[in-house]
Amino acid sequence: MVESAARRTFIAAFLGWTLDAFDFFLLTFVIARIATSFERTVAEVAVAITLTLMCRPLGALLFGWIGDRYGRRTPLMVDIACYSLIELLTAFSPNFTVFLVLRALYGVAMGGEWGLGAAMAMEALPPKRRGLFSGMLQEGYMVGFLLAAVAYYLIFRFTHWDWRGLFVIGVLPSLLIFYIRKNVPESPVWLERRARTVALSTSSLLKSFAAHWPLVLYAILFMGAFNALSHGTQDLYATFLQKQHGFSPGVTSSLAIVAAFGAIAGGIVSGALSQRFGRRATIIACAVLAACAIPLWAFSHTVALLALGAFAMQFMVQGAWGVIPAHLNELSPGEVRGTFPGFTYQLGNLLAAGVAQIEATYAQRFVLPGGAFNYGAAMAMVVVLVLACVVALTAIGYLVRREGREVAFTGSG
């Protein structure tokens, strides 16, 4: 068993990422309702997703630098407080402009959580356990998706609240701060590094990134493809079910829950397999199998087949993602591990920020016989291209693999 302090640290990182994702995914279930409320199109409301993703690199850089300089624990608590408060304020948006501004600010806060939490968790874990726990940590994202689907169903099935009620619930993650403050110690790796070196300055951060610029550039492109894959298969999925198939909140949330269970299983299984077969080999296998699932996922016409397609697609997509926390932390230069994984991850998000908006726009060009937009075809086109990029970038990763990493942080693949 992982020793007690490491276990508590992992729980905090997992819950932080879960609740961060929960707050993010609440929006994806009510895009159509928000569009009606503000008298906008689905594509216009999807700009909110784009803004959130575009602003995440700023949060990753800001909170990551603070985490490398002052420790992981306190910045993580501040970050959780920020995204919880902004989520609550979103519920009271008086107009569409304020709504977009708040979603941009939420992106800054959301961008800071993953890097801090992943670094804290991976630094606390022994290398032989890192693959399995990497998969578990990353699937906090899909547990958040699952919770958002359940909240969506409960709110619209048993209350008369509108979409704003979901964002009021989004303040609940702030309670995690009390758990972290009481139970989670500072990262032992960071404490050891601080004892040996001076605090990381802005200039030394830039020098470290410049010294490893091929790795930085590769990681950004790599994470751009990964984020396009994740958001391309998730962010418009509820809208696809609601608008193209006309499903009720109950059916929509049920299919989303099936997809979430597939994702959670895929991340954990693939994370464990990556410890044996290597990180890159596992990613490529998942990407190829995800391509095989596209017809079932995007073009099925019955609830049963759509459920099977959703489970299979997210099993593979999040199977590939389950490798990422360990892989990025193992690639990272040790002196900037609080910044590098989160910052390159979120810069990748910047590259992929417009994916949902692109899909929503393309769907309008593929009109079905009944007049509905063909979101399934639009998503399928985007995902095929993205999967090809994931495979190509994963395969060439061997050329930029950084040698001379800290022995204590050596990983697999």
N, C-alpha and C positions, 0 to 999 in steps of 0.2 A: 504493500500500500504506500501511496505517496504520504510523506510525513505531514503532520498536522498543519503546520504553517503554510506549506505548499498547497495543501488541499483547500484551506480557507482562501488563499490568494486566488487559486483557480476558480473557486465558486464566485468570488467577487468579480473577476474578469468576465466570467461567463454571464453572470446576471447583468453586468454593465452593458455588454454587447447585446444581450437579449432585449433589455428594456429600451436601449437606443433604437434597435430595429423595430420594436413594437411601436414606438412613437413615429418612426418613419413610415411604416406600412399602413398606419391608420389612414393616411391620406389616399393611398392607392385604392382603398375600398369605397371611397366616397367621391371620386373624381367627378362622376356624372352628377351627383347631388350638388356638389359645389358649383359645377358649371351652371346648373339650373338656378341656384341661389344668387349667383353673381351675374347671371344672364351672359354666360360665356360659352364657348365651344369646349369640347373635351381636349382638343389640341391646345387651346389657350391655357386651360388649367394645368395641363401637363408641363407647361413652362415652370410651374412651381417645383416639380421634381427636378427639372434641369438646373434650376437655381440652387436647390439644396445640394446637388451633386457637385456643381461648379465651385461652391464655397467650402466644401469639405477639405480641400488641400490647405486652405488658410488655417483651419482649425488644427489639422494634423501638424503643420509646421509650428504654429504657436504653442500648442500644448506639448508637442513632442520636444521642442527645444527646452521648455520649462521642465519637462520630465527628465531630460538628460542633465540639466543643470542643478535642479533642486530635488530630484527624486520622483518616483512614479506615483506614490500614494496620494499626496495632497492634491496635485493637479487633476488626478482622476476624480476625486470628490468634487472639486470645483466644476469640472466639465459636466458631470452628471447633474449638478444643480442648475447649470446654465441651460442644458437642453430640456430639462423638465419645466423650467419656468417659461421658456419660449414656446413650448408646446401648449402650455396653459393659455398664454397670451393669444395664440392662434385662434382659440375658441371665440375670442371677442373681437376678431377682425371686423372693423366697420365697413370696409370696402375691399375690392380686389387688390388694389395697390398695396395696402397695408398687409394683406394676406401674403402677397409675394415677398415683401420685405422681411416679414417674420420667417418665412420658409428659407430665405437666404441666410438669415442669422442662425436659424436652426442648423443649417448645413455646416456653419463654422463650429458649432458645439458638437454636432454629430461626428465631424471629422477628427476631433481630438480623442475620442474614446477608444477606438480600435487599437491605435498604436500603443497607447499607454497600457491598456489592459493586456494586449497580446505580449508585449515586452515583459510586463510584470509576471504573467503566468509562465511564459516559456523560460524565463530566467530562474524561476523557482522550481522547475521540473527537471528531473534527471534525463539525459539524452535518450535513454532506452525507452522512456515513456512518452516522449515528445510527439511521436506520430499519432498515437491514439488520442492524446489529449488535445492535439492540434485540431483533429476532426471534431472532437466534442466542443471545443471552444468556438470554432467557426460556426457550428450549427446553432449556437445561441442566436444567430441572425435569423434562422428559420423557426426557432422556437418563438422569437419575437413576431414573426409572420403568423405563426399559429395562434398566438395570443391575440393578435390584431383581428384575425378572422373570427375568433370566438367572441371578442368584444363587439365586432360589427354585427354578428348574428343576435347577440343578446340585446343590444341597444335597439335594433330595428325590429326585433320580434316581440319584445316585452315592454318597450317604452314608447313614448310619443316624441322623444328627443329628435332633433335634426342632426346634421353632421357635426355641429359644434359640440355636442355632448361627448363624442369620442375624444376630442382634444382636451376636454376637461379631465377625462380619465388619464390622459397622458402625463399628468403631473405626478402620478404615483411612483415612477422610478426614483424620485428624490429620496424616498425612504431608504434606498440602498446605501446612501451616504452614512447612515448610522451604523450599518453592519460593517462597512469598510473601516470606519473610525475605530470601532471597538475590536475588530477581529483580524485585520489584515496588517502585517508588518511591511516595512519598506523592503524593496527588492535587495536581496543579499549581494547580487552581482553588482548593482549600482553602488551599494555601500562599500564594497571592496574596491571598486574602481575609484570612488571618491577618496578613499584612504591613500591611494597611490598617485592620484593626479589632481590637478586643480580643476575647478568647475569649468564646464564646457562654455567657452565664450562664443559670441556670434562669429568671430573670425575663424576660430578653430572648427566650428561647424561647417562653414563654407569651405575651408581648406580640406576637410575630410571628404566632403562631397566632391570637390574638384579632383582630389587624388583618386577617387574611384568612379570617375564620370562614366566609363562604359557600363559599369554595373548599374549605376543610377539610371541611365537612359534605358537600358534593357528592362529594369524593374518597372519603370513607368509604362513602357509599351506593353509589357507583359500584363501588368495590372489593368491597363486600359482594355485589353481584350477580355480579361476576366470580368471586369465590371460591366462591360457591354453584354456579356453572356448572362450574368446574373439579372441585371435590370431588364434586359431584352426578353427574358422568359418570365419575369415576375410582375413588373410594375403595371402593365396593361392587362394582366391576366384576368382580374376581376371585371374590368371594363369589357373585355372580350366575352366573358360569360354573360354579363348583363345586357350588353347592347346587341351582340351578334346572335346569341342564343335565347335572349329574353328570360334568363333564369331569375328566380326570386332570391332575396337575401339568404334564405335558408339553403337553397341549392348552391348558390355561389360560395357561401362560407364553407359548406360541406366539401366541395371540390378543392377549395383552398386548403382546408385542413388535411385532406388526403395528400395534396402536394407537399405540405409541410412535413408530414410524417415520412414521406419518401425522401425529402431533403435531409432530414435529421438522420435517418438510417444510412443514407448514402455517405454523408460526411463522416460519420463515425467508422463505418466499414472501410472506406477508402483511406481515411487517416491511419487506421491500423495497418492496412495493406501496404501503405507507402513506407512503413518502417521496414518491411521485408523486401519489397520489390523496387524501392526507390521512389522519390517524389515525382520525378518527371515521367517515368513510365506509367505511374498510376494516373496522372493527369491526362496523358494522351489516350489511355484506354477509356477513361470516362468520357472524353470529348468525342471519340469515335462512336461510342454507344449512344451518346446523346443525339448525335446526328441520325442514328437509326430510329430514334423515338419520335422524331419530328412529325411524320405523317399521322401517327396516333394522337399526338399531343395537340396539333393545330387543326386537323381536318376531320376529326371524328364527329359524329352527329348524335350519339346517345350519351346519356349521363355516365353509364357504366364504362364505355370506351374512353370518354374524356377523363374519367377518374383514373383509369389505367395509364393513360398517356401522361396525366399530370404527375402521377407517382413516379413513373419511369423517367420522365424528363428531369424532375427535380432531384431524384436519386443520383443521376449522373452529373448534373450541373453542380450540385452541392457536394457530390463526391469529389469532383475536381477541386472545389473550394476548400474542402476539409484539409487539404495538404498545405494550404497557403500560410496559416500562422507560423507553422514550424519552418516552412521553406523560406519565407521572407526573413525571419529572424536568424536563420542559419546563414543566409547570404549576407546579412547586414554586417558592416564594420562594427566592432564591439563598442567603440567610443560614441557611436551615434545610434545605438539600437533603440532608444526611446523615440528617435525622430525618423530614421530611415524607413522602417517597415510601414509606419502609418503615413508618412509623407508621400512615399512612392505609390502606396495603395491609393491615396486620395488624389494624387495627380493623375493616376489612371482613371479614377472616377471623373476627373475633369474632362479627359479625352472622351469618356463614354457618356457624359452628362446628357446629351441630347437624344439618347437612344429611344426612350419612351415617346418623346415628342416626334421623332422621325417615324416611328411605327404608327402613331396616331394620324400623322399627316398622310402617310402612304395608304393607310386603311381607307381613307376617303376616296382614293383613286380606284379601289377595287370594290365596286358596289355589287352586292348580291342581288339576285332576282327580286327579292322582296323589298329592296331598297336599303337594307342595313349595310353598314360598312364592313368590309371583310378584314377584321383585325387578325384573324388566324393566318391569312396569307401574308399579311405585312410582317407579322412576327416571325413566321417561318423563313421568309426571305432574309431578314436581318440575322437570324440565329445561324443559318447555314454559313453566311459569310464570317460571322464572328467565330464559330467553331473552327473554321479553317485557319483563322489567325491564331487561335489558342494552340492548335497543334503545331503550327509552324514556329511560333515563338518559344514554345516549350522545347521543341526539338533543337533549336539553335542555342538554347540556354547553356549547353555544355561549353560553348565557345567563350562565354564571358564569366564562367564560374570563377569566383575569386579564390585564389589560393592563400595559404597562410592564415587561415582563420584561427581564432582561439581554440585550442585543443578541447577545452571544456564545453565548447559550444558546437562541436562538429556534429553534423547530422547525416542524413541518408539521401542519396539520389543526386 
